[in-house]
Amino acid sequence: MGATTADNIVRKELAEEVILLDIKEGLAEGKAQDISQTAALLGFDSKIKGVTNDYSQTAGSTVAVITSGIPRKPGMTREELIGTNANIVKDVALNLLKYSPDVILVVVSNPMDTMTYLALKATGLPKNRIIGMGGTLDSSRFKYQLSERLGASPADLNAIVIGGHGDTTMIPLIRHATWNSLPVTAFLSEEEQAEVVNDTMVGGATLTKLIGTSAWYAPGASSAAVVESIVRDQKKLFTASVYLEGEYGQTDINIGVPVILGKNGWERILELPLDESEQAEFAKSADAVRSMNNVLKEIGAW
Ligand SMILES: NC(=O)c1ccc[n+]([C@@H]2O[C@H](COP(=O)([O-])OP(=O)(O)OC[C@H]3O[C@@H](n4cnc5c(N)ncnc54)[C@H](O)[C@@H]3O)[C@@H](O)[C@H]2O)c1
């Protein structure tokens, strides 16, 4: 999925150069060459280079997307990846910082909210430079499910998912979703709405079951969209996992909320008025993320 992210980034020429880094000998070099060989066909000038664990090559990076770690297998939850991925994400984040002290980190590895919190605690970076990518993907999957039910163009839909990036912790906000400004709830029965919400929540697990490993096209496109808003200073609104200090009634946690992304990382949190049941769902989701974070504390992850 790291390679698909890079593929999307070079196609859009979001960077002069992209470095693909992996621990497995030759893998990043091979993927980078493969992507480079599409340049003549697709007409982009961005360079892409692959390296095996050589962080000096990443020096002076503006943005780094961390996708390293193990993905889930069918039947696994994102949370089961915690121990292995904690060591990897911490190691990668600290190595990146050695060579790029001003870098903005986009954390994608799962369990993403907990890995984002770990990256923040382990690096001590200002909170605005640590962004967890999950809600952007979940929101795109939510729009896909809505488009299928409504027969609508996905680009005509506005819909966001907040909360933790987990099968049971994400909250697709169907009450707020619109179809070119018309409420989608006007066109879907309560049963259909419940189906859309449920299918969105298990969207990742459904694909893991079909493919046999974690999906990569939509995750890669979502990570690249986050990078684009940062490097082009677009100030786009995305759901991202950011550090809360009282917003949405939560403190000392990274979890998905609507934010503005620009050249300074996440620049502003938008506080959406939630109704009572949405508030209760958000608090429950935060409790689940916090219990994952406590596992990190127990194993002394930072
Ligand atoms: N947040 C999201 O929306 C989202 C979406 C999809 C996948 N994911 C997560 O992203 C992660 C990657 O998924 P994937 O499908 O790309 O897996 P993958 O196995 O295809 O790729 C992971 C890569 O990380 C490399 N790696 C392992 N340890 C490393 C280290 N210490 N340094 C550098 N590289 C290292 C591996 O060699 C491997 O090539 C998983 O944790 C997955 O669950 C998150």
Ligand as a Chemical Component Dictionary entry (heavy atoms), coordinates in Angstrom:
data_LIG
# 
_chem_comp.id                   LIG 
_chem_comp.type                 NON-POLYMER 
_chem_comp.pdbx_formal_charge   0 
_chem_comp.three_letter_code    LIG 
# 
loop_
_chem_comp_atom.comp_id 
_chem_comp_atom.atom_id 
_chem_comp_atom.alt_atom_id 
_chem_comp_atom.type_symbol 
_chem_comp_atom.charge 
_chem_comp_atom.model_Cartn_x 
_chem_comp_atom.model_Cartn_y 
_chem_comp_atom.model_Cartn_z 
_chem_comp_atom.pdbx_ordinal 
LIG N1  N1  N 0  -5.003 3.308  8.057  1  
LIG C1  C1  C 0  -5.538 2.722  6.999  2  
LIG O1  O1  O 0  -6.539 3.190  6.457  3  
LIG C2  C2  C 0  -4.919 1.459  6.466  4  
LIG C3  C3  C 0  -5.377 0.895  5.264  5  
LIG C4  C4  C 0  -4.747 -0.255 4.780  6  
LIG C5  C5  C 0  -3.713 -0.835 5.497  7  
LIG N2  N2  N 1  -3.304 -0.278 6.670  8  
LIG C6  C6  C 0  -2.194 -0.822 7.447  9  
LIG O2  O2  O 0  -0.970 -0.437 6.819  10 
LIG C7  C7  C 0  0.041  -1.389 7.128  11 
LIG C8  C8  C 0  0.680  -1.875 5.835  12 
LIG O3  O3  O 0  -0.226 -2.620 5.073  13 
LIG P1  P1  P 0  0.212  -3.219 3.648  14 
LIG O4  O4  O 0  -0.996 -3.884 3.098  15 
LIG O5  O5  O -1 0.906  -2.204 2.856  16 
LIG O6  O6  O 0  1.253  -4.333 4.114  17 
LIG P2  P2  P 0  2.505  -4.915 3.270  18 
LIG O7  O7  O 0  2.923  -6.153 4.009  19 
LIG O8  O8  O 0  2.166  -5.007 1.836  20 
LIG O9  O9  O 0  3.616  -3.800 3.413  21 
LIG C9  C9  C 0  4.207  -3.496 4.633  22 
LIG C10 C10 C 0  5.691  -3.342 4.354  23 
LIG O10 O10 O 0  6.340  -2.882 5.559  24 
LIG C11 C11 C 0  7.649  -3.380 5.508  25 
LIG N3  N3  N 0  8.285  -3.271 6.825  26 
LIG C12 C12 C 0  8.138  -4.061 7.911  27 
LIG N4  N4  N 0  8.920  -3.632 8.916  28 
LIG C13 C13 C 0  9.575  -2.538 8.462  29 
LIG C14 C14 C 0  10.517 -1.648 9.033  30 
LIG N5  N5  N 0  10.951 -1.793 10.290 31 
LIG N6  N6  N 0  10.998 -0.646 8.271  32 
LIG C15 C15 C 0  10.588 -0.471 6.995  33 
LIG N7  N7  N 0  9.674  -1.286 6.398  34 
LIG C16 C16 C 0  9.182  -2.308 7.126  35 
LIG C17 C17 C 0  7.485  -4.811 5.010  36 
LIG O11 O11 O 0  8.697  -5.341 4.507  37 
LIG C18 C18 C 0  6.390  -4.652 3.962  38 
LIG O12 O12 O 0  6.926  -4.536 2.651  39 
LIG C19 C19 C 0  -0.662 -2.491 7.911  40 
LIG O13 O13 O 0  -0.491 -2.286 9.299  41 
LIG C20 C20 C 0  -2.111 -2.315 7.522  42 
LIG O14 O14 O 0  -2.996 -2.851 8.496  43 
LIG C21 C21 C 0  -3.882 0.855  7.155  44 
# 
loop_
_chem_comp_bond.comp_id 
_chem_comp_bond.atom_id_1 
_chem_comp_bond.atom_id_2 
_chem_comp_bond.value_order 
_chem_comp_bond.pdbx_ordinal 
LIG N1  C1  SING 1  
LIG C1  O1  DOUB 2  
LIG C1  C2  SING 3  
LIG C2  C3  SING 4  
LIG C2  C21 DOUB 5  
LIG C3  C4  DOUB 6  
LIG C4  C5  SING 7  
LIG C5  N2  DOUB 8  
LIG N2  C6  SING 9  
LIG N2  C21 SING 10 
LIG C6  O2  SING 11 
LIG C6  C20 SING 12 
LIG O2  C7  SING 13 
LIG C7  C8  SING 14 
LIG C7  C19 SING 15 
LIG C8  O3  SING 16 
LIG O3  P1  SING 17 
LIG P1  O4  DOUB 18 
LIG P1  O5  SING 19 
LIG P1  O6  SING 20 
LIG O6  P2  SING 21 
LIG P2  O7  DOUB 22 
LIG P2  O8  SING 23 
LIG P2  O9  SING 24 
LIG O9  C9  SING 25 
LIG C9  C10 SING 26 
LIG C10 O10 SING 27 
LIG C10 C18 SING 28 
LIG O10 C11 SING 29 
LIG C11 N3  SING 30 
LIG C11 C17 SING 31 
LIG N3  C12 SING 32 
LIG N3  C16 SING 33 
LIG C12 N4  DOUB 34 
LIG N4  C13 SING 35 
LIG C13 C14 SING 36 
LIG C13 C16 DOUB 37 
LIG C14 N5  SING 38 
LIG C14 N6  DOUB 39 
LIG N6  C15 SING 40 
LIG C15 N7  DOUB 41 
LIG N7  C16 SING 42 
LIG C17 O11 SING 43 
LIG C17 C18 SING 44 
LIG C18 O12 SING 45 
LIG C19 O13 SING 46 
LIG C19 C20 SING 47 
LIG C20 O14 SING 48 
# 
